[in-house]
Amino acid sequence: MTSAVQSPQDYVQQKAAASGSSFYYAFLFLPPPRRAAITAFYAFCREVDDVVDEVSDPGVAATKLAWWQSEVGRAYAGQPSHPVMQALMLHAAEFGIEARHLLAIIEGCQMDLTQTRYLDFAALEKYCHLVAGIVGEVSARIFGQVDAKTTEYAHKLGLAFQLTNIIRDVGEDARRDRIYLPVNELQQFDVKAHEILKGVYSERFTALMKFQAERAHALYDQALALLPAADRRSQKPGLMMASIYRTLLREVEASDFQVLHQRIALTPLRKLWLAWKMQALGRF
């Protein structure tokens, strides 16, 4: 799947840059070997996530994700065929990226094909563990984790990131008939699913979203409190992302949670500024 024109390294670089994600801006400040590893890993995450978001036929999407599961097996057996896996396998051993990590992320994407509602936060948290907590765990290893306790920080921060995404994307997800806000919390605030699907704002919806935002802020605080002193320097890229994501969350709050009809985002320049400021200050 590669050519003389585009190497696996070029492929993953283009995949990561094209996403415009906050993650990409944090990668820019890493030394080259770590930057290459996290770029390849992030490109893998984008590939499998794009299957769910861009393939309209669930059967076709399931087949594609099954192919990726097989590709992970082939890659760890020394025979990667996709440029993303070819690039990633150059770094897997050095940074402790295991097949179980990649398979867990695929499992989380598979959940999106079969589950569009979550009864309570505990159920949602299991999903977030797969699609965000594992990503945080692998990222922390690539960034240079030395303290085992940093894994707990990484999972907590990943959960905060995912909840921020969920808050931002309520309307976008609803247009795919997905509601990640827990059913019992919708009931708690008397918000009907059909109101979200139809993009109907109300004071009840705003109260529900304030509750979600408060939980996300608490998770950011808990994550930062869990980061061991020994890893504060190495985990600076994660702190950059936290600064960007938390700024995004505050922008959503400032809009009074007008997320049903639009996708609120930070400009690339602002993301770069926030990342640079974190790099310069060395603190969050």
C-alpha positions in Angstrom: 0.0 0.0 0.0 3.1 2.2 0.0 4.9 3.7 -3.0 8.3 5.1 -3.8 6.7 8.5 -3.7 5.2 8.3 -0.2 6.9 6.5 2.7 5.0 5.2 5.7 6.5 8.1 7.7 5.2 10.6 5.1 1.8 8.9 5.3 1.4 9.1 9.0 2.6 12.7 9.1 0.0 13.7 6.5 -2.7 11.8 8.4 -1.9 13.5 11.7 -1.5 17.0 10.2 -4.7 16.7 8.2 -6.8 16.0 11.3 -6.2 19.5 12.8 -6.4 17.8 16.2 -5.1 19.4 19.4 -2.9 16.4 19.8 -0.9 17.4 16.7 0.2 20.7 18.1 1.5 19.1 21.3 3.6 16.6 19.1 5.5 19.5 17.5 7.5 20.1 20.6 8.7 16.5 21.1 12.2 15.3 20.1 12.2 13.6 16.7 12.1 9.9 17.8 9.2 10.5 20.2 7.5 12.7 17.7 7.7 10.0 15.1 6.3 7.4 17.4 3.4 9.5 18.7 2.6 10.6 15.1 2.4 7.0 13.9 0.3 6.0 16.9 -2.1 8.9 16.4 -2.4 8.1 12.7 -3.5 4.5 13.8 -6.1 6.0 16.1 -7.4 8.2 13.3 -7.6 5.3 10.8 -9.8 3.2 13.0 -11.9 6.1 14.2 -12.5 7.2 10.6 -14.0 3.8 9.8 -16.8 4.5 12.3 -17.3 8.2 11.3 -16.9 7.9 7.5 -18.3 4.5 6.6 -22.1 4.7 6.5 -22.8 1.0 6.2 -22.3 -0.7 9.6 -21.6 -4.0 8.0 -18.8 -2.6 5.9 -17.5 -0.7 8.9 -17.4 -3.9 11.0 -15.6 -5.7 8.2 -13.0 -2.9 8.0 -12.4 -2.9 11.8 -12.0 -6.7 11.7 -9.4 -6.2 9.0 -7.6 -3.8 11.3 -7.7 -6.4 14.1 -6.0 -8.9 11.7 -3.5 -6.3 10.6 -2.4 -5.7 14.2 -1.8 -9.5 14.5 0.2 -9.5 11.3 2.2 -6.5 12.3 3.2 -8.0 15.7 4.2 -11.1 13.8 6.5 -9.0 11.7 4.4 -8.6 8.6 2.6 -5.2 8.6 1.0 -4.3 5.3 -0.6 -0.9 6.0 1.7 2.2 6.1 0.4 3.2 9.5 1.4 -0.2 11.0 4.7 -0.2 9.1 5.5 3.2 10.7 4.3 2.3 14.1 6.1 -1.0 14.4 9.4 0.8 14.1 8.7 2.2 17.6 6.5 -0.4 19.3 9.3 -2.2 21.2 11.2 0.9 22.2 8.1 2.6 23.7 6.2 -0.4 25.0 3.3 -0.2 22.6 1.6 -3.6 22.8 -0.9 -5.3 20.6 -3.4 -5.3 23.4 -3.4 -1.5 23.4 -4.2 -1.3 19.7 -6.9 -4.0 19.9 -8.5 -2.2 22.8 -8.8 0.9 20.8 -10.4 -1.0 17.9 -12.8 -2.6 20.4 -13.9 0.8 21.5 -14.6 1.8 17.9 -16.6 -1.4 17.4 -18.8 -0.3 20.3 -19.8 2.7 18.2 -21.2 0.4 15.6 -23.5 -1.4 18.0 -24.2 1.0 20.8 -25.7 4.5 20.5 -26.9 5.0 24.1 -25.3 4.6 27.6 -27.5 3.9 30.6 -25.3 5.6 33.1 -21.8 7.1 33.6 -20.3 3.8 34.6 -21.2 2.4 31.2 -19.9 5.4 29.4 -16.7 5.3 31.4 -16.0 1.7 30.1 -16.3 3.0 26.5 -14.1 6.0 27.3 -11.5 3.7 28.8 -11.1 2.0 25.5 -11.1 5.0 23.1 -9.4 7.5 25.4 -7.8 6.0 28.5 -5.8 3.5 26.5 -4.7 6.3 24.2 -3.5 8.2 27.2 -1.6 5.2 28.5 0.3 4.6 25.3 0.9 8.4 24.9 2.4 8.6 28.4 4.8 5.8 27.5 5.9 7.5 24.3 6.4 10.8 26.1 8.9 9.2 28.4 7.0 7.9 31.5 9.3 6.7 34.3 6.8 6.4 37.2 4.2 3.6 37.1 1.7 5.9 38.8 1.6 8.1 35.7 -0.6 5.5 34.0 -3.5 6.4 36.4 -3.0 10.1 35.5 -3.0 9.3 31.8 -6.3 7.4 32.0 -7.9 10.1 34.1 -6.8 12.8 31.6 -7.9 10.7 28.7 -11.4 10.5 30.3 -11.5 14.3 30.7 -10.5 14.8 27.0 -13.2 12.3 25.9 -15.9 14.0 28.0 -14.8 17.4 26.5 -15.3 15.9 23.0 -18.7 14.5 24.0 -19.8 17.9 25.3 -18.6 19.7 22.2 -20.0 17.1 19.7 -23.5 16.6 21.2 -25.2 18.0 18.0 -22.8 16.3 15.6 -23.2 12.9 17.3 -27.0 13.4 17.4 -27.0 13.7 13.6 -25.5 10.2 13.6 -28.2 9.1 16.0 -25.7 8.8 18.8 -26.2 10.2 22.3 -23.3 9.7 24.6 -24.8 11.6 27.5 -26.0 9.0 30.0 -29.7 8.1 29.9 -30.2 8.4 33.6 -28.7 11.9 33.6 -31.0 12.9 30.7 -33.8 11.7 32.9 -32.4 13.5 36.0 -32.6 16.9 34.1 -35.8 16.0 32.2 -34.2 16.2 28.8 -35.8 14.0 26.2 -33.6 12.2 23.6 -35.8 13.4 20.8 -35.1 17.0 21.8 -31.4 16.4 21.4 -31.9 14.6 18.1 -34.0 17.5 16.8 -31.5 20.2 18.1 -34.0 21.7 20.6 -32.4 24.0 23.3 -33.9 24.5 26.7 -33.0 25.6 30.2 -33.1 21.9 31.1 -30.5 21.1 28.4 -28.2 23.9 29.6 -28.4 22.6 33.2 -27.6 19.1 31.9 -24.6 20.4 30.0 -23.3 22.5 33.0 -23.4 19.2 35.0 -21.3 17.5 32.3 -18.8 20.4 32.2 -18.4 20.4 35.9 -17.6 16.7 35.9 -15.0 17.2 33.1 -13.4 20.1 35.0 -13.2 17.9 38.1 -11.5 15.1 36.1 -8.9 17.6 34.8 -8.1 18.6 38.4 -8.0 15.0 39.5 -5.7 14.0 36.7 -3.2 16.8 37.3 -3.2 16.0 41.0 -2.2 12.4 40.1 0.8 13.3 37.9 3.9 12.3 39.8 6.6 14.9 40.1 9.1 12.6 38.4 7.1 12.7 35.2 6.0 16.4 35.1 8.7 17.3 32.6 8.3 14.2 30.3 4.5 14.5 30.3 4.5 18.1 29.1 2.8 17.2 25.8 -0.2 15.9 27.7 -0.3 19.1 29.8 -0.3 21.1 26.5 -3.2 19.1 25.3 -4.9 19.6 28.7 -4.5 23.4 28.3 -6.0 23.3 24.7 -8.9 21.0 25.6 -9.8 22.8 28.8 -9.7 26.1 26.9 -12.1 24.5 24.4 -14.4 23.4 27.2 -14.4 27.0 28.6 -15.3 28.2 25.1 -18.3 25.8 25.0 -19.3 27.1 28.4 -19.0 30.7 27.3 -21.4 29.9 24.4 -24.0 28.7 26.9 -23.6 25.3 25.4 -24.8 26.2 21.9 -23.5 22.8 20.6 -26.6 21.3 19.0 -26.4 23.3 15.7 -22.7 24.0 15.5 -19.2 22.6 16.4 -17.3 25.0 18.5 -13.5 24.9 17.9 -10.3 26.7 18.5 -8.3 28.1 15.6 -5.1 26.4 14.7 -3.2 29.5 15.7 -4.7 29.5 19.1 -4.0 25.9 19.6 -0.3 26.5 18.6 -0.2 29.5 21.0 -1.6 27.5 23.9 0.9 24.6 23.3 3.8 27.1 22.9 2.8 28.9 26.1 2.8 25.6 28.0 6.2 24.7 26.6 7.6 28.1 27.6 6.1 28.2 31.1 6.6 24.6 31.9 3.4 24.5 34.0 -0.3 24.2 33.7 
